[in-house]
Amino acid sequence: MRDECDEIHPLFHGAPQSTEFRKLRKRIVRYTREAIEQYGMIEPGARWLVCLSGGKDSYTLLAVLHELKWRGLLPVDLLACNLDQGQPGFPATVLPEFLEKMGVPHRIEYQDTYSVVMDKIPQGRTFCALCSRLRRGNLYRIAREEGCSAVVLGHHRDDILETFFMNLFHGGRLATMPPKLVNEEGDLFLYRPLAHVAEADCEKFATAMNYPIIPCDLCGSQDGLQRQQVKQILDGWEKNSPGRRQVMFRALMNARPSHLLDPKLFDFAGLTLGAAPQEEDSIPSLR
């Protein structure tokens, strides 16, 4: 990996020279490239709208995509975009100044979705669902205006796991955030290149690079969110059995429809004796 000051993108200027950071950076880049290739995200000559919230994950996303492009491994144009949603106290100058300094092409958009959320959501209810829908709609609009074929988000491995368990516990379905999907209108892709990257690595990376982090006070100020509850459960499992998160994540890539209960995914009714044998469940029954 090229580290000479005149051969790296400004987003990496001042990067720590420690062996630990070099390994971290290499790991994030490798996992991101792996996801991009595995899920077929690259369309040569395409333009991506890279969504930047000012959090650790989106800074990591922005840096690693520019790293891949800088090395000739991502043949797409990148346009960073921040949607200022009108939250009181939002430091509106932080991201424009940062992006200008880093020489990153960008668009800053102001849309007061905060007032809409506050008006529509009763006191005591969580804001996340409506806030997310309004934000997504505006980002799709901006992508179309800018001639982008994809909206690119900074969701990481832990976001995907948490969403899976939220659907399991509260939604009654086996589903999570896919790394690649087509929007309802059918005219835009939505990509999550950090799908294989751990949240802890994003935090270490953004902290080490001293990026100007902007917290999401709108959501972070609420207690008892379902996602926070799931995160606490996963933290407990990880503490008791290190590596548990990665094992569960691999399970999402190793589904066996014949060993679930959805007749839309597997033809149980049409299963007959003499057919190709199925692998029996290797997990012993609880006694």
C-alpha positions as CSV (number, residue, x, y, z in Angstrom):
1,M,0.0,0.0,0.0
2,R,1.4,3.3,-1.0
3,D,2.2,5.6,1.9
4,E,4.4,8.3,0.5
5,C,2.8,11.7,1.1
6,D,2.8,12.7,-2.5
7,E,1.2,9.4,-3.5
8,I,-1.8,9.2,-1.2
9,H,-5.2,10.9,-1.2
10,P,-5.4,13.9,1.2
11,L,-7.9,11.9,3.2
12,F,-4.9,9.8,4.4
13,H,-2.5,12.6,5.0
14,G,-1.2,12.4,8.6
15,A,-2.2,8.8,9.0
16,P,-0.5,7.0,11.9
17,Q,2.6,5.1,10.9
18,S,2.2,2.4,13.5
19,T,2.1,-1.3,12.4
20,E,-1.3,-1.6,14.1
21,F,-2.9,1.2,12.1
22,R,-1.4,-0.1,8.8
23,K,-3.0,-3.5,9.5
24,L,-6.3,-1.9,10.4
25,R,-6.3,0.2,7.2
26,K,-5.3,-2.8,5.1
27,R,-8.0,-4.9,6.6
28,I,-10.8,-2.3,6.0
29,V,-9.7,-1.8,2.4
30,R,-9.5,-5.6,1.8
31,Y,-13.0,-6.2,3.3
32,T,-14.5,-3.3,1.4
33,R,-13.0,-4.5,-1.9
34,E,-14.2,-8.0,-1.2
35,A,-17.8,-6.8,-0.7
36,I,-17.7,-4.6,-3.8
37,E,-16.5,-7.5,-5.9
38,Q,-18.6,-10.2,-4.3
39,Y,-21.9,-8.4,-4.7
40,G,-21.2,-6.9,-8.1
41,M,-21.2,-3.2,-7.3
42,I,-18.8,-2.0,-10.0
43,E,-20.1,-0.6,-13.2
44,P,-17.2,1.1,-15.0
45,G,-17.9,4.7,-15.7
46,A,-20.7,4.9,-13.1
47,R,-21.1,7.7,-10.7
48,W,-21.8,7.1,-7.0
49,L,-23.4,9.4,-4.4
50,V,-21.5,8.7,-1.2
51,C,-23.6,9.7,1.7
52,L,-21.7,11.4,4.5
53,S,-23.4,12.0,7.8
54,G,-20.3,13.1,9.7
55,G,-20.2,9.9,11.8
56,K,-17.3,7.5,12.1
57,D,-18.8,5.0,9.6
58,S,-19.4,7.5,6.8
59,Y,-15.9,9.0,7.2
60,T,-14.4,5.5,6.9
61,L,-16.5,4.8,3.9
62,L,-15.4,8.0,2.2
63,A,-11.7,7.3,2.9
64,V,-11.7,3.7,1.8
65,L,-13.6,4.3,-1.4
66,H,-11.1,7.1,-2.3
67,E,-8.3,4.7,-1.4
68,L,-9.6,2.1,-3.8
69,K,-10.1,4.7,-6.5
70,W,-6.7,6.2,-5.9
71,R,-5.2,2.7,-6.4
72,G,-7.1,2.1,-9.7
73,L,-9.4,-0.5,-8.1
74,L,-12.7,1.4,-8.3
75,P,-13.3,2.8,-11.8
76,V,-16.3,5.0,-10.8
77,D,-16.7,8.7,-10.0
78,L,-17.4,9.6,-6.4
79,L,-19.6,12.5,-5.2
80,A,-19.8,13.0,-1.5
81,C,-23.1,14.3,-0.2
82,N,-24.3,15.5,3.2
83,L,-27.9,16.1,3.9
84,D,-28.3,18.8,6.6
85,Q,-31.7,17.9,8.1
86,G,-32.1,21.1,10.1
87,Q,-31.3,19.6,13.5
88,P,-30.8,22.4,16.1
89,G,-27.2,22.9,16.8
90,F,-26.0,20.9,13.8
91,P,-22.5,22.3,13.0
92,A,-23.2,23.1,9.3
93,T,-19.7,24.3,8.5
94,V,-17.8,21.2,9.6
95,L,-18.3,18.9,6.6
96,P,-18.1,21.6,3.9
97,E,-14.8,22.8,5.3
98,F,-13.5,19.2,5.7
99,L,-14.4,18.2,2.2
100,E,-13.0,21.4,0.7
101,K,-9.7,20.9,2.6
102,M,-9.5,17.2,1.4
103,G,-10.3,18.1,-2.2
104,V,-13.3,15.8,-2.3
105,P,-16.1,16.6,-4.8
106,H,-19.2,17.1,-2.8
107,R,-22.7,18.5,-2.5
108,I,-24.2,19.9,0.7
109,E,-28.0,19.9,0.7
110,Y,-30.3,21.5,3.3
111,Q,-33.7,20.0,3.9
112,D,-35.5,20.6,7.2
113,T,-36.8,17.1,7.8
114,Y,-36.2,17.6,11.5
115,S,-39.3,19.8,11.8
116,V,-41.4,17.3,9.9
117,V,-40.3,14.4,12.2
118,M,-41.0,16.4,15.3
119,D,-44.4,17.4,14.0
120,K,-45.5,13.9,12.9
121,I,-44.0,11.6,15.7
122,P,-45.8,11.7,19.1
123,Q,-43.8,12.5,22.2
124,G,-42.1,9.4,23.5
125,R,-42.0,7.6,20.2
126,T,-38.7,7.0,18.3
127,F,-37.8,9.2,15.3
128,C,-35.6,6.8,13.4
129,A,-38.1,5.2,10.9
130,L,-39.6,8.5,9.6
131,C,-36.3,10.3,9.7
132,S,-34.7,7.5,7.6
133,R,-37.5,7.5,5.0
134,L,-37.3,11.3,4.6
135,R,-33.5,11.2,4.3
136,R,-33.6,8.3,1.8
137,G,-36.1,10.1,-0.4
138,N,-34.0,13.2,-0.6
139,L,-30.8,11.3,-1.3
140,Y,-32.5,9.5,-4.2
141,R,-33.6,12.8,-5.6
142,I,-30.1,14.2,-5.3
143,A,-28.6,11.1,-6.9
144,R,-30.9,11.6,-9.9
145,E,-30.1,15.3,-10.1
146,E,-26.4,14.6,-10.1
147,G,-26.6,11.7,-12.7
148,C,-25.6,9.0,-10.2
149,S,-26.6,5.4,-10.6
150,A,-26.0,4.4,-7.0
151,V,-26.5,5.8,-3.5
152,V,-23.8,4.5,-1.2
153,L,-24.2,4.1,2.5
154,G,-21.9,3.5,5.4
155,H,-23.7,0.6,7.1
156,H,-21.2,-2.0,8.4
157,R,-21.3,-5.6,9.6
158,D,-22.7,-4.8,13.0
159,D,-25.5,-2.7,11.5
160,I,-26.5,-5.6,9.4
161,L,-26.4,-8.1,12.3
162,E,-28.5,-5.7,14.5
163,T,-31.1,-5.3,11.8
164,F,-31.3,-9.1,11.4
165,F,-32.1,-9.5,15.1
166,M,-34.5,-6.6,15.1
167,N,-36.4,-8.3,12.4
168,L,-36.2,-11.6,14.2
169,F,-37.3,-10.3,17.6
170,H,-39.8,-7.6,16.5
171,G,-40.7,-8.1,12.9
172,G,-41.2,-11.9,12.8
173,R,-39.1,-12.4,9.7
174,L,-35.6,-13.4,8.7
175,A,-34.2,-10.3,6.9
176,T,-31.6,-7.7,7.2
177,M,-29.9,-4.9,5.2
178,P,-28.7,-6.3,1.9
179,P,-25.3,-5.1,0.6
180,K,-26.9,-4.3,-2.8
181,L,-30.5,-3.6,-3.8
182,V,-32.5,-1.7,-6.4
183,N,-34.9,1.0,-5.2
184,E,-38.7,0.8,-5.6
185,E,-38.6,3.0,-8.7
186,G,-36.1,0.7,-10.3
187,D,-33.7,3.5,-11.3
188,L,-31.1,3.5,-8.6
189,F,-28.8,1.0,-6.8
190,L,-28.2,1.2,-3.1
191,Y,-24.8,-0.1,-2.0
192,R,-23.3,-0.9,1.4
193,P,-19.6,-1.5,0.7
194,L,-18.7,-1.7,4.4
195,A,-20.9,-4.8,4.8
196,H,-18.0,-7.0,5.9
197,V,-16.3,-4.3,8.1
198,A,-16.7,-4.4,11.9
199,E,-18.0,-1.3,13.6
200,A,-15.0,-1.4,16.0
201,D,-12.7,-1.1,13.1
202,C,-14.6,1.9,11.7
203,E,-14.3,3.6,15.1
204,K,-10.6,2.9,15.5
205,F,-9.9,4.1,12.0
206,A,-11.9,7.4,12.2
207,T,-10.4,8.1,15.7
208,A,-6.9,7.5,14.5
209,M,-7.4,9.8,11.5
210,N,-8.9,12.5,13.8
211,Y,-11.8,13.1,11.5
212,P,-14.3,15.7,12.8
213,I,-17.1,13.4,14.1
214,I,-20.6,14.8,14.3
215,P,-22.9,12.8,16.6
216,C,-26.5,12.1,15.7
217,D,-28.2,13.8,18.6
218,L,-31.7,13.3,17.2
219,C,-31.5,9.6,17.6
220,G,-28.7,9.3,20.2
221,S,-30.7,11.3,22.8
222,Q,-33.5,8.7,22.9
223,D,-33.4,5.9,25.4
224,G,-34.7,2.4,24.9
225,L,-34.4,2.2,21.2
226,Q,-34.8,-1.3,19.9
227,R,-31.4,-1.2,18.1
228,Q,-29.7,-0.2,21.3
229,Q,-31.3,-3.1,23.1
230,V,-30.1,-5.5,20.4
231,K,-26.6,-4.0,20.4
232,Q,-26.4,-4.6,24.2
233,I,-27.4,-8.3,23.6
234,L,-24.8,-8.7,20.9
235,D,-22.2,-7.0,23.1
236,G,-22.9,-9.5,25.9
237,W,-22.6,-12.5,23.6
238,E,-19.4,-11.1,22.2
239,K,-17.9,-10.5,25.6
240,N,-18.8,-14.1,26.7
241,S,-17.6,-15.7,23.5
242,P,-15.2,-13.4,21.5
243,G,-15.8,-13.8,17.7
244,R,-19.5,-14.6,18.1
245,R,-20.5,-11.6,15.9
246,Q,-18.4,-12.8,13.0
247,V,-19.8,-16.4,13.3
248,M,-23.3,-15.0,13.2
249,F,-22.5,-12.8,10.2
250,R,-21.1,-15.8,8.3
251,A,-24.4,-17.5,8.9
252,L,-26.2,-14.8,7.0
253,M,-24.1,-15.8,4.0
254,N,-24.8,-19.5,4.5
255,A,-28.6,-19.9,4.4
256,R,-30.2,-23.3,3.9
257,P,-33.8,-22.9,2.8
258,S,-34.4,-26.7,3.2
259,H,-33.6,-26.3,6.9
260,L,-36.0,-23.4,7.6
261,L,-39.8,-23.3,7.5
262,D,-40.7,-21.1,4.6
263,P,-42.6,-23.1,1.9
264,K,-42.0,-20.2,-0.5
265,L,-38.3,-20.8,-0.4
266,F,-38.3,-24.6,-0.4
267,D,-40.9,-27.1,-1.8
268,F,-41.6,-29.1,1.3
269,A,-44.9,-30.4,-0.1
270,G,-43.2,-31.7,-3.2
271,L,-40.5,-33.5,-1.3
272,T,-40.7,-37.2,-2.0
273,L,-38.9,-40.4,-0.9
274,G,-36.1,-41.3,-3.2
275,A,-35.2,-37.7,-4.0
276,A,-31.7,-36.4,-3.4
277,P,-31.0,-36.8,0.4
278,Q,-30.9,-33.6,2.5
279,E,-28.2,-33.0,5.0
280,E,-29.6,-33.7,8.5
281,D,-29.5,-31.0,11.2
282,S,-26.2,-31.4,13.0
283,I,-27.3,-29.4,16.0
284,P,-28.3,-31.8,18.8
285,S,-31.7,-31.4,20.4
286,L,-31.8,-29.7,23.8
287,R,-32.6,-31.9,26.7
